[in-house]
């Protein structure tokens, strides 16, 4: 099958397309990141079915285990988690970068873990609140004010240049790699105490 998705942006904006992700829960849905929005496309009808209108979006990723949930990175240095059923505002904002964030990735097994990186030469590892499988109501999984803790587990400062690439291991969920603009690749791992805590938790 071949398909061609045409952006709704003006022709002179096309070079600002900076990322994209397949919906792991629907093989017919592809989302793209543009400077001014995230656009979700149905490849069967070739039409846009949803969008997130937020400026300076550079990258996105889908939650691998829960439908409708995406995470974005942008030039305002913030990581945002969205419920596409309520895309008018983010469900959570993560602050911990000091400059543009250009890459963000969910852990393929433990969706509470998120990696982000950008032009501050830093890779951040986050642990967000779990989303239960039964949480079908939009926004039902948002933290209450009394349950908020610092979601930033660790900042990895192994680089001297901007970090543009991130990847979790497909075989070992605790291992990840990052790539900087100067061509340096660093392999790191999730701290042992976080691994132990997450292994003890029941699957949601």
Buried (B, 14 or more C-beta within 10 A) or exposed (E): EEEEBEBEBEEEEEEBBBBBBEBBBBEBBBBBBBBBBBBBBBBEEEEBBBBBEBEBBBBBBBBBBBBBBBBBBBBBBBBBBBBBEBBEEBBBEBEBBEBBBBBBBBBBEBBBBBBBBBBBBBBBBBBBBBBEEEBEEBEEBBEEEEEEEEBBBBEBEBBEEBBBBBBBBEEEBBBBBBBBBEEEEBEBBBEEEBBEEBEEEEEB
